[in-house]
Structure formats: structure tokens, C-alpha cells
């Protein structure tokens, strides 16, 4: 019994190799459009996530301010005489 084996020992013959049988040929323009659509989808997702993170950060800032007010941790407001 040998303990050294490659992943290829699992394949009895080449017909079991997981190679697709179909090849799709597209024009450069179609490929470019596909890549642009994929990029736009990713941009939309990231933009949405960034907006969500900003909203969450704003809510956290508001909560910090409320806690500081309740605990009297804010410096006294300077009065301006006009």
C-alpha cells in the first residue's frame, strides 16, 4: 500500500476528467459588455453597502451624543453675545 498519491489516482481514465464539452465563442464587444455589466452590478452592491455603513455610523454617532448628554460629559456650550 502506498501513502503517496496524487489527486489523479481518483480518475480511472481520461473520460472522467471534469472538462466541459461546450465552448462558447463571443465577440470582443459582447465580452466587454458582459464585463461592464458585471462591474456595474458589483459597483451597485458596494455603493449600497457603503451607504448602509454610513447610515449605521450616523446612528452610532447619534447614540454616543445622546449618552454624552445624559451623562453630562459634553463641555458647556459657549454663549456668544451679539
Secondary structure, 3 states (H helix, E strand, C coil): CCCCCCHHHHCCCHHHCCCCCCCCCCCHHHHHHHHHHHHHHHHHHHHHHHHHHHHHHHHHHHHHHHHHHHHCCCCCCCCCCC
